[in-house]
């Protein structure tokens, strides 16, 4: 294992812990904001949905992108945790019976299974709302212009033109007779790509980066978003439920078109490696400062779960 | 009809039209932001959920509160429309089978009836996300500090400690053996009160009002929020489905505790009038400038639907 790889593995763990602890504090703060009564069942469901572990890849990307521009650790942790709340809320809603109808997530019961559907819908809503409460905090950045830029970034990438729109296209694709390569790429760029890109851009925004540097991070995010999804689709076929902590081969089972079903397994693996090479080239101007992000790109392609 | 009352009725209509048109433009803009593909079914569901008419009381309060501080009309319309998106998304989610399970809203099929559950969940999510995209726009206010203050206000009043928390308490109250006056007041202050208060405060924030003036608008919003809910509970008993455009007497039918069931009908009507008097006193320092807001308070208490 190279020095960078060892460092990456260690940082992936420590950033996940930082995000977990930041989320615990943020949820506690949010509770204090409640008038008189504290809807404790809702709080519990929000904790269940957001403190369930996981790789925390999106917040990792926020923190490491921010590090390139010497952003303060607390600011990066807050922006990272806000982004993770978007990811967590989306999992809660996507798992609902009316959507993907999943019982298991990271080896644990999904929120509507652990609680009930109404609580899961509201926990998702509350997590999404919390995102913007976090971004509005002065602790996230001293300059209100920067905070507003993050609000815009997160809202646009999470909404109709991003993640939620992509989830809608995904649901529609399930009942379509067929889906072509471009439709799959668009769907994935919105459903999973948007948040990964936003994670990388967030660091540049926090660090008041130049337009060029921000564009580089955007591009890097775009490429690894594609690589991440491709790796996911490959794992959906090659891995098993125990390793993934969730149902696998379910896309194939639903007859759902993925890039792997179009390209074939081997060509998909080759394509994933190409994307990794592109990602590395994109970050070259940052030199050594980007070594951990490059390891993160490698990880998204080569991970086993 | 007094001059103020005539003017109020006319403004209620024209502000509703302004908000409707602003929402149409905002939804069109949001669509342009989509990458390549436009999830048209989701767009349609968002339009169905947000352009269904209604009194538009909350945005009316934003616009009229803002007028006291001579805020530009476009800024007030944007902040008002953003708040209305929160209200509309909450109706979509609250109507879902897992929650209040309503088929009818303003005389039309609810979003999950007109489309399907998954689309309704996503349309709600996308509307909530759009709120913050709107608030982040420079057109909403030139000063990013003001926009961030609105982000904070809306997020805190819509989330765990406000509207969503109140909806959770409401669902829990349905299965409780009994609920006392304080519990009902808290629940209502969160579920419906929070957004009405936020509407009134938003005008003060947009207008860079003094701390005292903002506190007055907060207080006014708090009182009319209570009055609004009390009037709603009275109407639930005295009105019929045709007038209300939705199912009535359903709270009583569910054996759900309301203030009317605690106080009795006559005492509730007296209490609503007391609240109106308090609301009027709160706005006295603004003199003639607050005459329309006072008519709005009268309307919330005396409305027939």
HADDOCK unambig.tbl for C-alpha pairs under 7 A between the chains (distance, minus, plus):
assign (segid A and resid 30 and name CA) (segid B and resid 161 and name CA) 6.97 0.50 0.50
assign (segid A and resid 31 and name CA) (segid B and resid 161 and name CA) 6.70 0.50 0.50
assign (segid A and resid 33 and name CA) (segid B and resid 161 and name CA) 5.71 0.50 0.50
assign (segid A and resid 34 and name CA) (segid B and resid 160 and name CA) 6.93 0.50 0.50
assign (segid A and resid 34 and name CA) (segid B and resid 161 and name CA) 3.74 0.50 0.50
assign (segid A and resid 34 and name CA) (segid B and resid 162 and name CA) 6.83 0.50 0.50
assign (segid A and resid 35 and name CA) (segid B and resid 161 and name CA) 6.21 0.50 0.50
assign (segid A and resid 37 and name CA) (segid B and resid 186 and name CA) 6.86 0.50 0.50
assign (segid A and resid 39 and name CA) (segid B and resid 165 and name CA) 5.88 0.50 0.50
assign (segid A and resid 39 and name CA) (segid B and resid 168 and name CA) 6.71 0.50 0.50
assign (segid A and resid 39 and name CA) (segid B and resid 169 and name CA) 6.20 0.50 0.50
assign (segid A and resid 42 and name CA) (segid B and resid 168 and name CA) 6.75 0.50 0.50
assign (segid A and resid 98 and name CA) (segid B and resid 117 and name CA) 5.86 0.50 0.50
assign (segid A and resid 98 and name CA) (segid B and resid 118 and name CA) 5.17 0.50 0.50
assign (segid A and resid 99 and name CA) (segid B and resid 118 and name CA) 5.45 0.50 0.50
assign (segid A and resid 117 and name CA) (segid B and resid 98 and name CA) 5.87 0.50 0.50
assign (segid A and resid 118 and name CA) (segid B and resid 98 and name CA) 5.18 0.50 0.50
assign (segid A and resid 118 and name CA) (segid B and resid 99 and name CA) 5.44 0.50 0.50
assign (segid A and resid 122 and name CA) (segid B and resid 164 and name CA) 6.34 0.50 0.50
assign (segid A and resid 126 and name CA) (segid B and resid 159 and name CA) 4.98 0.50 0.50
assign (segid A and resid 126 and name CA) (segid B and resid 160 and name CA) 5.43 0.50 0.50
assign (segid A and resid 126 and name CA) (segid B and resid 164 and name CA) 6.36 0.50 0.50
assign (segid A and resid 129 and name CA) (segid B and resid 155 and name CA) 5.45 0.50 0.50
assign (segid A and resid 129 and name CA) (segid B and resid 158 and name CA) 6.97 0.50 0.50
assign (segid A and resid 129 and name CA) (segid B and resid 159 and name CA) 5.50 0.50 0.50
assign (segid A and resid 130 and name CA) (segid B and resid 155 and name CA) 6.57 0.50 0.50
assign (segid A and resid 130 and name CA) (segid B and resid 159 and name CA) 6.62 0.50 0.50
assign (segid A and resid 132 and name CA) (segid B and resid 151 and name CA) 6.62 0.50 0.50
assign (segid A and resid 132 and name CA) (segid B and resid 155 and name CA) 6.12 0.50 0.50
assign (segid A and resid 133 and name CA) (segid B and resid 152 and name CA) 5.30 0.50 0.50
assign (segid A and resid 133 and name CA) (segid B and resid 155 and name CA) 5.34 0.50 0.50
assign (segid A and resid 133 and name CA) (segid B and resid 156 and name CA) 6.41 0.50 0.50
assign (segid A and resid 136 and name CA) (segid B and resid 148 and name CA) 5.64 0.50 0.50
assign (segid A and resid 136 and name CA) (segid B and resid 151 and name CA) 6.40 0.50 0.50
assign (segid A and resid 136 and name CA) (segid B and resid 152 and name CA) 5.52 0.50 0.50
assign (segid A and resid 144 and name CA) (segid B and resid 144 and name CA) 5.49 0.50 0.50
assign (segid A and resid 144 and name CA) (segid B and resid 145 and name CA) 5.26 0.50 0.50
assign (segid A and resid 144 and name CA) (segid B and resid 148 and name CA) 6.55 0.50 0.50
assign (segid A and resid 145 and name CA) (segid B and resid 144 and name CA) 5.29 0.50 0.50
assign (segid A and resid 148 and name CA) (segid B and resid 136 and name CA) 5.64 0.50 0.50
assign (segid A and resid 148 and name CA) (segid B and resid 144 and name CA) 6.57 0.50 0.50
assign (segid A and resid 148 and name CA) (segid B and resid 148 and name CA) 6.35 0.50 0.50
assign (segid A and resid 151 and name CA) (segid B and resid 132 and name CA) 6.62 0.50 0.50
assign (segid A and resid 151 and name CA) (segid B and resid 136 and name CA) 6.40 0.50 0.50
assign (segid A and resid 152 and name CA) (segid B and resid 133 and name CA) 5.29 0.50 0.50
assign (segid A and resid 152 and name CA) (segid B and resid 136 and name CA) 5.54 0.50 0.50
assign (segid A and resid 155 and name CA) (segid B and resid 129 and name CA) 5.45 0.50 0.50
assign (segid A and resid 155 and name CA) (segid B and resid 130 and name CA) 6.56 0.50 0.50
assign (segid A and resid 155 and name CA) (segid B and resid 132 and name CA) 6.09 0.50 0.50
assign (segid A and resid 155 and name CA) (segid B and resid 133 and name CA) 5.32 0.50 0.50
assign (segid A and resid 156 and name CA) (segid B and resid 133 and name CA) 6.41 0.50 0.50
assign (segid A and resid 158 and name CA) (segid B and resid 129 and name CA) 6.97 0.50 0.50
assign (segid A and resid 159 and name CA) (segid B and resid 126 and name CA) 4.97 0.50 0.50
assign (segid A and resid 159 and name CA) (segid B and resid 129 and name CA) 5.48 0.50 0.50
assign (segid A and resid 159 and name CA) (segid B and resid 130 and name CA) 6.60 0.50 0.50
assign (segid A and resid 160 and name CA) (segid B and resid 34 and name CA) 6.92 0.50 0.50
assign (segid A and resid 160 and name CA) (segid B and resid 126 and name CA) 5.42 0.50 0.50
assign (segid A and resid 161 and name CA) (segid B and resid 30 and name CA) 6.97 0.50 0.50
assign (segid A and resid 161 and name CA) (segid B and resid 31 and name CA) 6.72 0.50 0.50
assign (segid A and resid 161 and name CA) (segid B and resid 33 and name CA) 5.69 0.50 0.50
assign (segid A and resid 161 and name CA) (segid B and resid 34 and name CA) 3.73 0.50 0.50
assign (segid A and resid 161 and name CA) (segid B and resid 35 and name CA) 6.21 0.50 0.50
assign (segid A and resid 162 and name CA) (segid B and resid 34 and name CA) 6.81 0.50 0.50
assign (segid A and resid 164 and name CA) (segid B and resid 122 and name CA) 6.34 0.50 0.50
assign (segid A and resid 164 and name CA) (segid B and resid 126 and name CA) 6.35 0.50 0.50
assign (segid A and resid 165 and name CA) (segid B and resid 39 and name CA) 5.88 0.50 0.50
assign (segid A and resid 168 and name CA) (segid B and resid 39 and name CA) 6.71 0.50 0.50
assign (segid A and resid 168 and name CA) (segid B and resid 42 and name CA) 6.74 0.50 0.50
assign (segid A and resid 169 and name CA) (segid B and resid 39 and name CA) 6.20 0.50 0.50
assign (segid A and resid 186 and name CA) (segid B and resid 37 and name CA) 6.87 0.50 0.50
